[in-house]
């Protein structure tokens, strides 16, 4: 979408409240640590006299000059001296938020220091009054000192402007109660009767559960409450008109080690919540980020992202007037910073040790301020490169002069403007440091902000996204090019353009529509980073298409006797398949209707109607078919083993299931052992049961005739050892003896055998002896009968 993106640098009204951001320009905390933000970046100073483990507070005038600071017990003036009557306040330096300093509306001299005791102590919640017109302008604590508001209170204090833009709410939480108390500070002073909101969990039990920060969002709409040692975060809506809290969300992590959650702070745009988590056992700390802009409690809880980790203790989180969030680092000469706190995820850019404190050190606390001081920073959202960015100051009193410096020297003379509401087109992408110098009523002030200019996401020309009829399930990401999915955009989906514009009521990327809702239009919003003013919205049509009717499963068999053996499988019985469908075999990525395969296995083919395929959705609407291919093969005989006189064991290899026989025509047996095999030359046959072929092998069974009758009738005319021949045992030695051991003949295994003669004379009927030494070394001796 092409529209002019407007971003307001809204400094609101020119009165004591309107330009109050600089009242948060000076921080005092930790052990003598001080920071000044007047130059736009934090600069340390080491004059601070404050030494505190946790609670601290400071305040400056509207020009950014330090006025006073306190640890909840002692008050120091701008010269870092103990203020007159500025001791013995009833806070505690070990209280999480022991003090917060609040100016009385419509007064430049009267301030109230609210204090809370440590761990629900007896001193409770009190306030003391400071008058800066006393002590020669250095200020003094008046007799309105340690005025009791609540007896039993947790270590929580925060403040926010009321809806009228002048009064201020100071908020805390009662101990052993679920009640928040909101006290209104007006131009008449502190209203001592609180607005009570009984909501959320009861804070009770272990007094360590009094620990933990309380903050209001800069836009005055949310409150976050942290309960340490219970590891619970409460998030509530806040009504700046009534001081009431509502709509609780509880985030509890019982698996966190003590103390667990501790500090909290909102992003400048009030959309994100940051929480520090401490683990005293491992001395490792994390920073959690929760996205409060999501639609439901479950989504908010599940949005938890750890955006920072430190080997050490991280404490308080506090936004500064530069729009960044700073992080206390216990017992370190530095503090950390979240540079882009409006950014979702780790791109928010947490850097440990970012700000050096000189010889001073950070502890667990940072000074709290009236949170609406930082509201102007949240109006610095991103703008799209090429858009004219508009800036404005809304004022109900006239400005004497104003000068804008856009931090963009490459833009030449356009880098500055003296207009009240200027526009500027930035010369490139990136961060730009904006400076605003103005004067009103003879008073001068300077404000510093940082703006990010980013590239506008492209509008997409998306083809329809198809789903198969009667399924109607759509993965919306399939409609987007990979170049978009990998570009780092925040992508969300909506059913109407209004929700897309407002980023509300988003739908998941994987959705299901009934057939009656076919041709539904979905709106896809691409946002550059997390900046909602730099986005595009594209339309996507969801359409249903008839799926092909096929047999989803088929079994196919082939004989795999050689490497070249194969079987042809196909995508099923489809009418006119080549013209109407696209095919993709998942294993080989071949795109043919049929596929020749050489190995058994399951082959899956995706069948897609051609009409459903688009550039953005190459898969289209598809069904899948599985062809299960099995195979067998002819056997391969390893060897034949004789394990007895006439018993043989046959060893074979192969893919198949085989059966065995001594005759090609059978009968065949499953057993590969043969008993009582006749002597002589035999042939074993091995047949594949799936008819992939028969393999055979001849072998010899050695045997010895018991008699022979050499009478020339062609029957048993010769005596020879069975199983020896020119093929089997051809080098065997066979000798014939008479009963007295006289050698009568030596027979050649390749001959017919002994004809019953000796030196040409027939031998008489009788028993004769033989000795056989086979070629393989075996020796046999026995006798036989010659009959005439």
Beta strands, then each sheet from edge to edge (+ up, - down):
strand 1: 26-29
strand 2: 33-36
strand 3: 43-45
strand 4: 57-60
strand 5: 66-70
strand 6: 75-77
strand 7: 99-103
strand 8: 110-116
strand 9: 125-131
strand 10: 140-141
strand 11: 147-150
strand 12: 158-161
strand 13: 168-173
strand 14: 177-186
strand 15: 189-190
strand 16: 195-203
strand 17: 214-216
strand 18: 222-227
strand 19: 232-238
strand 20: 245-252
strand 21: 259-266
strand 22: 272-279
strand 23: 284-291
strand 24: 305-311
strand 25: 314-319
strand 26: 325-329
strand 27: 334-338
strand 28: 350-356
strand 29: 383-384
strand 30: 389-390
strand 31: 401-405
strand 32: 416-417
strand 33: 423-424
strand 34: 430-440
strand 35: 443-454
strand 36: 465-468
strand 37: 473-475
strand 38: 489-494
strand 39: 510-512
strand 40: 520-528
strand 41: 535-545
strand 42: 553-559
strand 43: 567-570
strand 44: 581-585
strand 45: 594-597
strand 46: 601-609
strand 47: 622-632
strand 48: 636-642
strand 49: 648-653
strand 50: 658-661
strand 51: 673-674
strand 52: 680-688
strand 53: 694-701
strand 54: 703-704
strand 55: 707-708
strand 56: 721-722
strand 57: 733-737
strand 58: 743-748
strand 59: 757-758
strand 60: 761-762
strand 61: 766-773
strand 62: 779-786
sheet 1: 1+ 2- 3+
sheet 2: 4+ 5- 6+
sheet 3: 7+ 8- 9+ 10-
sheet 4: 7+ 8- 9+ 11-
sheet 5: 12+ 13- 14+ 15-
sheet 6: 12+ 13- 14+ 16-
sheet 7: 17+ 18- 19+ 20-
sheet 8: 21+ 22- 23+ 24-
sheet 9: 25+ 26- 27+ 28-
sheet 10: 29+ 35+ 34- 31+ 32-
sheet 11: 30+ 33-
sheet 12: 36+ 41+ 40- 38+
sheet 13: 37+ 39-
sheet 14: 42+ 47+ 46- 44+
sheet 15: 43+ 45-
sheet 16: 48+ 49- 51+
sheet 17: 50+ 52- 53+
sheet 18: 54+ 56-
sheet 19: 55+ 62+ 61- 57+ 58-
sheet 20: 59+ 60-
end
